[in-house]
Amino acid sequence: MDEPFAALDAITRESMQNFLLDLWQRERMTVLFVTHDVEEAALLSDRVCVMSARPGRIVAVEEIGLERPRDEALRDTPEFVALRRRLRERLAAA
């Protein structure tokens, strides 16, 4: 999916993120999800690939060790905040 939630308002976006988390929990399918939103990547992913600017190259891969199932409360945990910070630092260095 290439930025499927980018044009949504914040409430609908969170609702769709939760829907995708629930769907993954039921179906356990592989999803390749492209986003510029670091928090969204951290919440939805098991692995985040950070890409450089043109030409796009993978410059870092972060394994996401957060337990599933995941929900909105996860966003406020120290572990999630640290992960989000680490991903932003990797993106800034790209």
A tleap script that builds the chain and sets N, CA, C and O, in Angstrom:
source leaprc.protein.ff14SB
mol = sequence {
  NMET ASP GLU PRO PHE ALA ALA LEU ASP ALA
  ILE THR ARG GLU SER MET GLN ASN PHE LEU
  LEU ASP LEU TRP GLN ARG GLU ARG MET THR
  VAL LEU PHE VAL THR HIE ASP VAL GLU GLU
  ALA ALA LEU LEU SER ASP ARG VAL CYS VAL
  MET SER ALA ARG PRO GLY ARG ILE VAL ALA
  VAL GLU GLU ILE GLY LEU GLU ARG PRO ARG
  ASP GLU ALA LEU ARG ASP THR PRO GLU PHE
  VAL ALA LEU ARG ARG ARG LEU ARG GLU ARG
  LEU ALA ALA CALA
}
set mol.1.N position { 0.847 -1.166 0.000 }
set mol.1.CA position { 0.000 0.000 0.000 }
set mol.1.C position { 0.897 1.235 0.000 }
set mol.1.O position { 1.817 1.329 0.812 }
set mol.2.N position { 0.647 2.152 -0.875 }
set mol.2.CA position { 1.448 3.356 -0.990 }
set mol.2.C position { 0.698 4.542 -0.402 }
set mol.2.O position { -0.174 5.116 -1.054 }
set mol.3.N position { 1.033 4.906 0.818 }
set mol.3.CA position { 0.440 6.022 1.548 }
set mol.3.C position { -1.089 6.027 1.511 }
set mol.3.O position { -1.689 7.041 1.153 }
set mol.4.N position { -1.730 4.911 1.874 }
set mol.4.CA position { -3.181 4.842 1.760 }
set mol.4.C position { -3.936 5.753 2.723 }
set mol.4.O position { -5.102 6.064 2.481 }
set mol.5.N position { -3.296 6.188 3.811 }
set mol.5.CA position { -3.995 7.003 4.803 }
set mol.5.C position { -3.569 8.465 4.760 }
set mol.5.O position { -4.016 9.253 5.593 }
set mol.6.N position { -2.728 8.845 3.825 }
set mol.6.CA position { -2.132 10.182 3.793 }
set mol.6.C position { -3.162 11.309 3.683 }
set mol.6.O position { -2.976 12.363 4.291 }
set mol.7.N position { -4.219 11.115 2.941 }
set mol.7.CA position { -5.185 12.192 2.707 }
set mol.7.C position { -6.326 12.210 3.720 }
set mol.7.O position { -7.260 12.999 3.578 }
set mol.8.N position { -6.267 11.363 4.727 }
set mol.8.CA position { -7.352 11.268 5.696 }
set mol.8.C position { -7.161 12.243 6.848 }
set mol.8.O position { -6.035 12.606 7.188 }
set mol.9.N position { -8.282 12.667 7.450 }
set mol.9.CA position { -8.179 13.482 8.657 }
set mol.9.C position { -7.668 12.603 9.797 }
set mol.9.O position { -7.678 11.376 9.689 }
set mol.10.N position { -7.225 13.224 10.881 }
set mol.10.CA position { -6.546 12.503 11.959 }
set mol.10.C position { -7.416 11.408 12.582 }
set mol.10.O position { -6.911 10.322 12.864 }
set mol.11.N position { -8.676 11.658 12.797 }
set mol.11.CA position { -9.553 10.675 13.436 }
set mol.11.C position { -9.778 9.480 12.520 }
set mol.11.O position { -9.711 8.334 12.964 }
set mol.12.N position { -10.044 9.743 11.249 }
set mol.12.CA position { -10.254 8.652 10.294 }
set mol.12.C position { -8.963 7.868 10.095 }
set mol.12.O position { -8.987 6.644 9.961 }
set mol.13.N position { -7.844 8.569 10.077 }
set mol.13.CA position { -6.542 7.913 9.908 }
set mol.13.C position { -6.292 6.925 11.041 }
set mol.13.O position { -5.909 5.782 10.790 }
set mol.14.N position { -6.504 7.351 12.286 }
set mol.14.CA position { -6.325 6.446 13.431 }
set mol.14.C position { -7.281 5.271 13.358 }
set mol.14.O position { -6.910 4.144 13.686 }
set mol.15.N position { -8.501 5.526 12.934 }
set mol.15.CA position { -9.483 4.458 12.786 }
set mol.15.C position { -9.017 3.427 11.752 }
set mol.15.O position { -9.145 2.223 11.972 }
set mol.16.N position { -8.485 3.898 10.639 }
set mol.16.CA position { -7.999 2.994 9.598 }
set mol.16.C position { -6.740 2.251 10.051 }
set mol.16.O position { -6.553 1.084 9.706 }
set mol.17.N position { -5.884 2.912 10.814 }
set mol.17.CA position { -4.714 2.224 11.357 }
set mol.17.C position { -5.147 1.096 12.284 }
set mol.17.O position { -4.602 -0.006 12.227 }
set mol.18.N position { -6.126 1.374 13.136 }
set mol.18.CA position { -6.645 0.335 14.030 }
set mol.18.C position { -7.302 -0.792 13.247 }
set mol.18.O position { -7.159 -1.962 13.601 }
set mol.19.N position { -8.018 -0.444 12.188 }
set mol.19.CA position { -8.626 -1.457 11.328 }
set mol.19.C position { -7.551 -2.369 10.730 }
set mol.19.O position { -7.705 -3.591 10.717 }
set mol.20.N position { -6.461 -1.768 10.234 }
set mol.20.CA position { -5.382 -2.562 9.645 }
set mol.20.C position { -4.714 -3.448 10.690 }
set mol.20.O position { -4.391 -4.601 10.404 }
set mol.21.N position { -4.504 -2.928 11.899 }
set mol.21.CA position { -3.940 -3.746 12.978 }
set mol.21.C position { -4.837 -4.937 13.300 }
set mol.21.O position { -4.353 -6.056 13.468 }
set mol.22.N position { -6.151 -4.696 13.386 }
set mol.22.CA position { -7.106 -5.786 13.655 }
set mol.22.C position { -7.125 -6.794 12.516 }
set mol.22.O position { -7.149 -8.002 12.752 }
set mol.23.N position { -7.116 -6.304 11.289 }
set mol.23.CA position { -7.117 -7.187 10.117 }
set mol.23.C position { -5.869 -8.059 10.120 }
set mol.23.O position { -5.953 -9.262 9.873 }
set mol.24.N position { -4.703 -7.459 10.400 }
set mol.24.CA position { -3.474 -8.243 10.439 }
set mol.24.C position { -3.550 -9.290 11.541 }
set mol.24.O position { -3.109 -10.423 11.348 }
set mol.25.N position { -4.096 -8.930 12.680 }
set mol.25.CA position { -4.196 -9.868 13.796 }
set mol.25.C position { -5.028 -11.097 13.406 }
set mol.25.O position { -4.715 -12.217 13.810 }
set mol.26.N position { -6.084 -10.881 12.621 }
set mol.26.CA position { -6.945 -11.988 12.182 }
set mol.26.C position { -6.329 -12.792 11.044 }
set mol.26.O position { -6.371 -14.022 11.068 }
set mol.27.N position { -5.763 -12.122 10.057 }
set mol.27.CA position { -5.352 -12.769 8.813 }
set mol.27.C position { -3.858 -13.099 8.727 }
set mol.27.O position { -3.475 -14.020 8.006 }
set mol.28.N position { -3.025 -12.375 9.440 }
set mol.28.CA position { -1.566 -12.586 9.448 }
set mol.28.C position { -0.952 -12.562 8.047 }
set mol.28.O position { -0.070 -13.365 7.740 }
set mol.29.N position { -1.415 -11.647 7.202 }
set mol.29.CA position { -0.880 -11.545 5.851 }
set mol.29.C position { 0.276 -10.540 5.815 }
set mol.29.O position { 0.411 -9.700 6.704 }
set mol.30.N position { 1.084 -10.640 4.799 }
set mol.30.CA position { 2.178 -9.696 4.607 }
set mol.30.C position { 1.645 -8.457 3.914 }
set mol.30.O position { 0.900 -8.549 2.938 }
set mol.31.N position { 2.031 -7.297 4.425 }
set mol.31.CA position { 1.636 -6.022 3.829 }
set mol.31.C position { 2.895 -5.180 3.657 }
set mol.31.O position { 3.663 -5.008 4.603 }
set mol.32.N position { 3.105 -4.659 2.461 }
set mol.32.CA position { 4.170 -3.696 2.223 }
set mol.32.C position { 3.496 -2.329 2.250 }
set mol.32.O position { 2.666 -2.014 1.397 }
set mol.33.N position { 3.861 -1.532 3.233 }
set mol.33.CA position { 3.169 -0.274 3.512 }
set mol.33.C position { 4.173 0.861 3.382 }
set mol.33.O position { 5.170 0.888 4.103 }
set mol.34.N position { 3.925 1.798 2.474 }
set mol.34.CA position { 4.797 2.944 2.265 }
set mol.34.C position { 4.175 4.145 2.963 }
set mol.34.O position { 3.003 4.455 2.750 }
set mol.35.N position { 4.963 4.821 3.800 }
set mol.35.CA position { 4.468 6.010 4.485 }
set mol.35.C position { 5.622 6.954 4.795 }
set mol.35.O position { 6.768 6.529 4.942 }
set mol.36.N position { 5.301 8.236 4.891 }
set mol.36.CA position { 6.261 9.236 5.343 }
set mol.36.C position { 6.058 9.526 6.831 }
set mol.36.O position { 6.814 10.300 7.418 }
set mol.37.N position { 5.059 8.921 7.434 }
set mol.37.CA position { 4.704 9.149 8.833 }
set mol.37.C position { 5.455 8.163 9.725 }
set mol.37.O position { 5.151 6.970 9.738 }
set mol.38.N position { 6.433 8.670 10.468 }
set mol.38.CA position { 7.281 7.808 11.296 }
set mol.38.C position { 6.462 7.082 12.353 }
set mol.38.O position { 6.674 5.893 12.587 }
set mol.39.N position { 5.529 7.779 12.995 }
set mol.39.CA position { 4.709 7.143 14.030 }
set mol.39.C position { 3.857 6.025 13.439 }
set mol.39.O position { 3.723 4.959 14.041 }
set mol.40.N position { 3.286 6.264 12.274 }
set mol.40.CA position { 2.482 5.246 11.600 }
set mol.40.C position { 3.337 4.026 11.273 }
set mol.40.O position { 2.902 2.892 11.474 }
set mol.41.N position { 4.540 4.249 10.774 }
set mol.41.CA position { 5.440 3.144 10.457 }
set mol.41.C position { 5.756 2.325 11.701 }
set mol.41.O position { 5.737 1.095 11.658 }
set mol.42.N position { 6.045 3.000 12.807 }
set mol.42.CA position { 6.379 2.307 14.050 }
set mol.42.C position { 5.198 1.513 14.588 }
set mol.42.O position { 5.377 0.397 15.077 }
set mol.43.N position { 4.000 2.068 14.505 }
set mol.43.CA position { 2.809 1.409 15.036 }
set mol.43.C position { 2.417 0.178 14.224 }
set mol.43.O position { 2.063 -0.854 14.795 }
set mol.44.N position { 2.476 0.279 12.919 }
set mol.44.CA position { 1.922 -0.768 12.062 }
set mol.44.C position { 2.921 -1.859 11.678 }
set mol.44.O position { 2.516 -2.933 11.232 }
set mol.45.N position { 4.201 -1.603 11.841 }
set mol.45.CA position { 5.212 -2.466 11.224 }
set mol.45.C position { 5.874 -3.452 12.169 }
set mol.45.O position { 5.892 -3.276 13.387 }
set mol.46.N position { 6.417 -4.496 11.560 }
set mol.46.CA position { 7.332 -5.408 12.237 }
set mol.46.C position { 8.766 -5.078 11.828 }
set mol.46.O position { 9.719 -5.434 12.521 }
set mol.47.N position { 8.904 -4.397 10.699 }
set mol.47.CA position { 10.215 -3.993 10.196 }
set mol.47.C position { 10.017 -2.689 9.423 }
set mol.47.O position { 9.101 -2.574 8.608 }
set mol.48.N position { 10.881 -1.712 9.687 }
set mol.48.CA position { 10.831 -0.428 8.983 }
set mol.48.C position { 12.125 -0.270 8.199 }
set mol.48.O position { 13.220 -0.399 8.747 }
set mol.49.N position { 11.982 0.009 6.915 }
set mol.49.CA position { 13.127 0.306 6.064 }
set mol.49.C position { 13.147 1.814 5.826 }
set mol.49.O position { 12.182 2.388 5.322 }
set mol.50.N position { 14.254 2.441 6.193 }
set mol.50.CA position { 14.428 3.880 5.988 }
set mol.50.C position { 15.129 4.065 4.660 }
set mol.50.O position { 16.157 3.443 4.392 }
set mol.51.N position { 14.560 4.935 3.824 }
set mol.51.CA position { 15.134 5.152 2.498 }
set mol.51.C position { 15.743 6.533 2.380 }
set mol.51.O position { 15.312 7.480 3.037 }
set mol.52.N position { 16.755 6.629 1.530 }
set mol.52.CA position { 17.395 7.907 1.231 }
set mol.52.C position { 16.556 8.653 0.195 }
set mol.52.O position { 15.609 8.118 -0.382 }
set mol.53.N position { 16.947 9.911 -0.015 }
set mol.53.CA position { 16.355 10.673 -1.116 }
set mol.53.C position { 16.886 10.095 -2.425 }
set mol.53.O position { 17.640 9.122 -2.424 }
set mol.54.N position { 16.493 10.695 -3.525 }
set mol.54.CA position { 16.853 10.183 -4.842 }
set mol.54.C position { 18.349 10.013 -5.001 }
set mol.54.O position { 19.111 10.894 -4.606 }
set mol.55.N position { 18.775 8.934 -5.552 }
set mol.55.CA position { 17.953 7.765 -5.847 }
set mol.55.C position { 17.613 7.035 -4.550 }
set mol.55.O position { 18.458 6.879 -3.669 }
set mol.56.N position { 16.380 6.596 -4.450 }
set mol.56.CA position { 15.913 5.922 -3.240 }
set mol.56.C position { 16.661 4.629 -2.981 }
set mol.56.O position { 16.631 3.701 -3.789 }
set mol.57.N position { 17.331 4.584 -1.841 }
set mol.57.CA position { 18.060 3.394 -1.418 }
set mol.57.C position { 17.724 3.114 0.037 }
set mol.57.O position { 17.516 4.043 0.818 }
set mol.58.N position { 17.669 1.861 0.400 }
set mol.58.CA position { 17.453 1.508 1.799 }
set mol.58.C position { 18.758 1.768 2.536 }
set mol.58.O position { 19.789 1.176 2.220 }
set mol.59.N position { 18.705 2.663 3.527 }
set mol.59.CA position { 19.908 3.039 4.270 }
set mol.59.C position { 19.896 2.505 5.699 }
set mol.59.O position { 20.928 2.507 6.370 }
set mol.60.N position { 18.738 2.048 6.165 }
set mol.60.CA position { 18.652 1.486 7.513 }
set mol.60.C position { 17.433 0.589 7.583 }
set mol.60.O position { 16.422 0.833 6.924 }
set mol.61.N position { 17.544 -0.448 8.391 }
set mol.61.CA position { 16.412 -1.342 8.650 }
set mol.61.C position { 16.287 -1.477 10.161 }
set mol.61.O position { 17.252 -1.808 10.851 }
set mol.62.N position { 15.100 -1.219 10.657 }
set mol.62.CA position { 14.831 -1.299 12.094 }
set mol.62.C position { 13.792 -2.388 12.335 }
set mol.62.O position { 12.665 -2.300 11.847 }
set mol.63.N position { 14.170 -3.396 13.076 }
set mol.63.CA position { 13.221 -4.435 13.481 }
set mol.63.C position { 12.387 -3.866 14.624 }
set mol.63.O position { 12.936 -3.341 15.594 }
set mol.64.N position { 11.077 -3.967 14.514 }
set mol.64.CA position { 10.171 -3.422 15.522 }
set mol.64.C position { 9.799 -4.547 16.476 }
set mol.64.O position { 9.096 -5.487 16.104 }
set mol.65.N position { 10.272 -4.441 17.695 }
set mol.65.CA position { 10.068 -5.511 18.665 }
set mol.65.C position { 8.859 -5.319 19.564 }
set mol.65.O position { 8.776 -5.945 20.621 }
set mol.66.N position { 7.934 -4.483 19.176 }
set mol.66.CA position { 6.746 -4.244 19.994 }
set mol.66.C position { 5.814 -5.446 19.916 }
set mol.66.O position { 5.596 -6.013 18.845 }
set mol.67.N position { 5.279 -5.817 21.053 }
set mol.67.CA position { 4.390 -6.979 21.081 }
set mol.67.C position { 3.060 -6.674 20.396 }
set mol.67.O position { 2.613 -5.529 20.341 }
set mol.68.N position { 2.462 -7.703 19.893 }
set mol.68.CA position { 1.116 -7.628 19.317 }
set mol.68.C position { 0.181 -8.392 20.226 }
set mol.68.O position { 0.630 -9.314 20.906 }
set mol.69.N position { -1.087 -8.060 20.273 }
set mol.69.CA position { -1.754 -7.010 19.505 }
set mol.69.C position { -1.352 -5.622 19.993 }
set mol.69.O position { -0.995 -5.428 21.155 }
set mol.70.N position { -1.422 -4.666 19.072 }
set mol.70.CA position { -1.082 -3.275 19.354 }
set mol.70.C position { -2.354 -2.439 19.335 }
set mol.70.O position { -3.316 -2.751 18.633 }
set mol.71.N position { -2.337 -1.365 20.129 }
set mol.71.CA position { -3.487 -0.464 20.157 }
set mol.71.C position { -3.015 0.963 20.405 }
set mol.71.O position { -1.815 1.222 20.500 }
set mol.72.N position { -3.962 1.879 20.507 }
set mol.72.CA position { -3.661 3.295 20.666 }
set mol.72.C position { -2.837 3.591 21.918 }
set mol.72.O position { -2.014 4.506 21.903 }
set mol.73.N position { -3.036 2.847 22.990 }
set mol.73.CA position { -2.317 3.093 24.237 }
set mol.73.C position { -0.806 2.926 24.056 }
set mol.73.O position { -0.021 3.513 24.801 }
set mol.74.N position { -0.409 2.140 23.088 }
set mol.74.CA position { 1.007 1.902 22.826 }
set mol.74.C position { 1.746 3.197 22.499 }
set mol.74.O position { 2.914 3.350 22.853 }
set mol.75.N position { 1.072 4.125 21.826 }
set mol.75.CA position { 1.704 5.379 21.391 }
set mol.75.C position { 2.286 6.183 22.548 }
set mol.75.O position { 3.210 6.971 22.343 }
set mol.76.N position { 1.767 6.002 23.746 }
set mol.76.CA position { 2.192 6.798 24.900 }
set mol.76.C position { 3.228 6.107 25.775 }
set mol.76.O position { 3.637 6.664 26.794 }
set mol.77.N position { 3.656 4.918 25.407 }
set mol.77.CA position { 4.620 4.197 26.235 }
set mol.77.C position { 6.038 4.701 25.979 }
set mol.77.O position { 6.348 5.138 24.871 }
set mol.78.N position { 6.901 4.643 26.995 }
set mol.78.CA position { 8.293 5.070 26.800 }
set mol.78.C position { 8.996 4.284 25.681 }
set mol.78.O position { 9.811 4.845 24.948 }
set mol.79.N position { 8.686 3.009 25.554 }
set mol.79.CA position { 9.298 2.177 24.519 }
set mol.79.C position { 8.947 2.685 23.118 }
set mol.79.O position { 9.808 2.739 22.239 }
set mol.80.N position { 7.678 3.056 22.915 }
set mol.80.CA position { 7.238 3.558 21.616 }
set mol.80.C position { 7.841 4.926 21.325 }
set mol.80.O position { 8.272 5.192 20.203 }
set mol.81.N position { 7.871 5.787 22.323 }
set mol.81.CA position { 8.449 7.123 22.150 }
set mol.81.C position { 9.927 7.007 21.770 }
set mol.81.O position { 10.393 7.727 20.886 }
set mol.82.N position { 10.662 6.116 22.422 }
set mol.82.CA position { 12.075 5.909 22.093 }
set mol.82.C position { 12.242 5.363 20.680 }
set mol.82.O position { 13.150 5.776 19.958 }
set mol.83.N position { 11.377 4.441 20.282 }
set mol.83.CA position { 11.422 3.883 18.928 }
set mol.83.C position { 11.164 4.971 17.897 }
set mol.83.O position { 11.880 5.071 16.901 }
set mol.84.N position { 10.154 5.775 18.131 }
set mol.84.CA position { 9.818 6.864 17.210 }
set mol.84.C position { 10.994 7.831 17.072 }
set mol.84.O position { 11.304 8.276 15.967 }
set mol.85.N position { 11.646 8.155 18.184 }
set mol.85.CA position { 12.808 9.044 18.165 }
set mol.85.C position { 13.954 8.420 17.361 }
set mol.85.O position { 14.593 9.095 16.554 }
set mol.86.N position { 14.202 7.143 17.586 }
set mol.86.CA position { 15.280 6.446 16.875 }
set mol.86.C position { 15.020 6.428 15.363 }
set mol.86.O position { 15.941 6.629 14.571 }
set mol.87.N position { 13.777 6.191 14.969 }
set mol.87.CA position { 13.439 6.191 13.540 }
set mol.87.C position { 13.609 7.578 12.935 }
set mol.87.O position { 14.099 7.711 11.814 }
set mol.88.N position { 13.208 8.612 13.671 }
set mol.88.CA position { 13.387 9.986 13.159 }
set mol.88.C position { 14.865 10.310 12.984 }
set mol.88.O position { 15.250 10.950 12.006 }
set mol.89.N position { 15.696 9.871 13.928 }
set mol.89.CA position { 17.131 10.106 13.815 }
set mol.89.C position { 17.703 9.389 12.591 }
set mol.89.O position { 18.528 9.954 11.872 }
set mol.90.N position { 17.278 8.172 12.355 }
set mol.90.CA position { 17.753 7.438 11.174 }
set mol.90.C position { 17.302 8.111 9.886 }
set mol.90.O position { 18.054 8.174 8.913 }
set mol.91.N position { 16.074 8.614 9.884 }
set mol.91.CA position { 15.557 9.301 8.706 }
set mol.91.C position { 16.328 10.609 8.458 }
set mol.91.O position { 16.640 10.935 7.313 }
set mol.92.N position { 16.629 11.344 9.514 }
set mol.92.CA position { 17.367 12.598 9.380 }
set mol.92.C position { 18.783 12.356 8.854 }
set mol.92.O position { 19.340 13.186 8.135 }
set mol.93.N position { 19.355 11.207 9.221 }
set mol.93.CA position { 20.715 10.879 8.782 }
set mol.93.C position { 20.757 10.345 7.361 }
set mol.93.O position { 21.830 10.244 6.766 }
set mol.94.N position { 19.596 10.002 6.810 }
set mol.94.CA position { 19.540 9.360 5.483 }
set mol.94.C position { 19.953 10.288 4.396 }
set mol.94.O position { 19.961 9.904 3.227 }
savepdb mol mol.pdb
quit
